[in-house]
Amino acid sequence: MRQPMEQAKRDEIKATLLTYAQSIVETDGFQQLSIRKLAKRAGYTEGSIYNYFENKQALVRALIARGFGELMEGVIVPVQEEVSIEQQLRGMFCRYALNSYQFHTYYMAVMLSEDPEIKRVTTIFDETPSKGLEYLIHMFNIGVTRGEFNQVDTTEVAQLVWASVFGLILKVIVEGTFDEDWMTGKVNRQLDLLLSYLRKDG
């Protein structure tokens, strides 16, 4: 068993390697990420990299986990009983949009990647929902149960809403037009349109 100080040093080096790996992804894309390129960028030997990541797949998984942790920070939160689901959805998507823009280079590299390992995490229309989509489906189900929303196919609705907001975020990033109030305003306006037919009083 590793001593605490030894483990802390190992974790520190691993985090540093992931930072270098992320810089490669941001400049060259996931397809160009390799153990060899990471070793060269970080100033390590290839052999030493394998002490921290078994192979490229393990490196990619660790990078995705850290990146999505940063992206989803404060986005997926416990459901509040005293707040309407629609209000909570608006807050969730506004936080998601702002986080996506903050990490926009990495966000683009991840969300537009065709790497099967990455698509397993980012997919919207796959039979097995990603963590974010699963949470959104859960929110819509609660909205239906509470009587806030009409009876609908919550999986399909979640997929379409997520895809629509993703398109908005992508366009904002590509065009480079960003202001926090402007962004949250656009997200809320989009949700007005998307959720209008779901509301019981809509």
C-alpha positions in Angstrom: 0.0 0.0 0.0 1.3 3.4 -0.9 2.1 5.9 1.8 -0.1 9.1 1.9 2.7 11.4 0.7 3.7 9.0 -2.1 0.1 8.7 -3.2 -0.3 12.5 -3.1 2.8 13.0 -5.3 1.5 10.4 -7.7 -1.9 12.1 -7.9 -0.2 15.4 -8.5 1.9 14.0 -11.4 -1.2 12.4 -12.9 -3.1 15.7 -12.7 -0.2 17.4 -14.4 -0.1 14.8 -17.2 -3.8 15.3 -17.7 -3.3 19.0 -18.0 -0.7 18.4 -20.8 -3.0 15.9 -22.4 -5.9 18.4 -22.4 -3.6 21.0 -24.1 -2.9 18.5 -26.9 -6.6 17.9 -27.3 -7.4 21.6 -27.4 -4.8 22.3 -30.1 -4.8 19.1 -32.1 -8.0 17.1 -31.2 -8.5 13.7 -29.6 -7.3 11.8 -32.7 -3.8 13.3 -32.2 -3.5 12.4 -28.6 -1.1 9.6 -27.9 1.2 8.4 -25.1 4.2 9.4 -27.2 3.0 12.9 -27.8 2.0 13.3 -24.2 5.5 12.1 -23.1 7.2 14.6 -25.4 4.9 17.5 -24.3 5.3 16.8 -20.6 9.0 16.0 -20.7 8.6 12.4 -19.5 9.7 9.1 -21.1 6.9 7.0 -22.7 7.6 4.2 -20.2 7.0 6.5 -17.2 3.6 7.6 -18.6 2.5 4.0 -18.5 3.0 4.1 -14.7 0.0 6.4 -14.6 -2.1 5.3 -17.6 -2.3 1.7 -18.8 -2.9 2.8 -22.4 -4.4 5.6 -24.6 -7.9 4.4 -23.7 -7.2 4.8 -20.0 -5.8 8.3 -20.6 -8.8 9.3 -22.7 -11.2 8.0 -20.0 -9.4 9.9 -17.3 -9.4 13.1 -19.4 -13.1 12.8 -20.1 -13.9 12.2 -16.5 -11.9 15.3 -15.4 -13.2 17.4 -18.2 -16.9 16.5 -17.6 -16.3 17.0 -13.9 -15.3 20.6 -14.6 -18.1 21.1 -17.2 -20.8 19.6 -15.0 -19.7 21.4 -11.8 -22.8 22.8 -10.2 -25.0 21.7 -13.1 -26.3 18.4 -11.8 -27.6 19.2 -8.4 -30.2 17.6 -6.1 -33.9 18.3 -7.0 -35.4 21.0 -4.8 -38.9 20.2 -3.6 -40.0 23.8 -3.1 -38.9 24.9 -6.6 -40.7 24.1 -9.8 -39.0 21.7 -12.2 -39.1 24.3 -15.0 -37.2 26.8 -12.9 -34.6 24.1 -12.0 -34.2 23.2 -15.6 -33.6 26.8 -16.6 -30.9 27.1 -13.9 -29.3 23.8 -14.9 -29.1 24.8 -18.6 -27.9 28.3 -17.9 -25.1 26.9 -15.7 -24.3 24.3 -18.4 -24.1 26.9 -21.1 -21.8 29.2 -19.1 -19.5 26.3 -18.1 -19.4 25.1 -21.7 -18.3 28.5 -22.8 -15.7 28.8 -20.1 -14.1 25.5 -21.2 -15.1 26.1 -24.9 -12.0 24.7 -26.6 -12.1 21.5 -24.6 -15.9 21.4 -24.9 -15.7 21.5 -28.7 -13.0 18.9 -28.9 -15.1 16.5 -26.7 -18.6 17.1 -28.1 -17.5 16.9 -31.8 -15.2 14.0 -31.4 -16.0 10.8 -33.4 -13.8 8.7 -31.1 -16.1 5.7 -29.9 -14.8 6.0 -26.4 -15.8 9.6 -26.2 -19.1 9.2 -28.0 -20.1 6.6 -25.4 -20.1 9.5 -22.9 -21.5 12.3 -25.0 -24.1 10.6 -27.1 -27.7 11.9 -27.0 -29.7 9.5 -29.2 -28.1 6.2 -28.1 -30.2 3.6 -26.3 -28.0 4.0 -23.2 -28.3 7.6 -22.0 -25.2 9.5 -20.8 -25.1 10.7 -17.2 -26.3 14.2 -18.1 -29.1 13.0 -20.2 -30.2 10.5 -17.6 -30.4 13.4 -15.1 -32.5 15.4 -17.5 -34.9 12.5 -18.1 -35.2 12.2 -14.3 -36.1 15.9 -14.1 -38.8 15.6 -16.7 -40.2 12.5 -15.1 -40.5 14.4 -11.8 -42.2 17.3 -13.7 -44.8 14.9 -15.1 -45.3 13.2 -11.6 -45.8 16.6 -10.0 -48.3 17.6 -12.6 -46.2 20.5 -13.9 -45.8 18.8 -17.4 -48.1 16.9 -19.7 -47.7 13.1 -20.1 -45.0 12.8 -22.7 -42.2 10.5 -23.8 -39.7 12.1 -21.4 -36.7 10.3 -23.0 -37.5 11.8 -26.4 -38.2 15.2 -25.0 -34.9 15.2 -23.0 -33.0 14.2 -26.1 -34.5 16.9 -28.2 -34.1 19.6 -25.6 -30.5 18.7 -24.9 -29.7 18.6 -28.6 -31.3 22.0 -29.2 -29.4 23.7 -26.3 -26.2 22.0 -27.5 -26.8 23.6 -30.9 -27.2 27.0 -29.4 -24.0 26.7 -27.3 -22.1 25.5 -30.3 -23.2 28.4 -32.4 -22.3 30.9 -29.7 -18.8 29.4 -29.4 -18.2 29.3 -33.1 -19.3 32.9 -33.6 -17.5 34.1 -30.5 -20.4 36.2 -29.5 -20.6 36.0 -25.7 -21.9 38.0 -22.8 -23.2 36.2 -19.7 -26.5 38.0 -19.5 -27.0 37.6 -23.3 -26.2 33.9 -23.1 -28.6 33.2 -20.2 -31.2 35.3 -22.0 -30.9 33.2 -25.1 -31.0 29.9 -23.2 -34.2 31.0 -21.4 -35.8 32.2 -24.6 -35.0 28.8 -26.2 -36.5 27.0 -23.2 -39.6 29.1 -23.5 -40.2 27.7 -27.0 -39.1 24.1 -26.1 -41.1 23.8 -22.9 -44.3 25.6 -24.0 -46.1 22.5 -25.1 -45.0 20.6 -22.0 -46.6 22.8 -19.5 -50.0 21.7 -18.1 -51.3 25.3 -18.6 -49.5 25.6 -22.0 
